[in-house]
């Protein structure tokens, strides 16, 4: 939820902040309501910067996936892997 006029002055800003609160509520589980807090925007901005950096690193070939096998200690068989 976003509250007028405390959280925003314009309709578009209100919708954006209500959306940030909704995104946060969904992240916390079912049947939740969150009131907008400025920190939600900072968290979203940090996530966007991280995602952009990872995409750029991938495009430049700077990321390499390594796999760690998970072995069943009872029989020594490879059962899965972690990336």
Steps between C-alpha positions, in 0.01 A plus 500: 500500500603854437333787686420838345651758555765348729655269241455689172375815332400366159286212385788334314726523804220360719458202268874441490527503879191285545655255253823494705297423814308227316826346375631498857179346639509223239861429593403454864235238431129459448228714654733791581464875484795739508497874524751674275836583654774695321740211559293290256614728216863472610474119506348497152771736369774277646343194338478676162866607520604145590298349215646748250852427621447125468359537149796716393749257656333213316512688169872571550568135584603581858285233665589132507281234653674235707324192631555331834386138493286370784594143579289248691730399788336157525588383151736764358268584211459848358137596581492866397711814464505853632587789271 
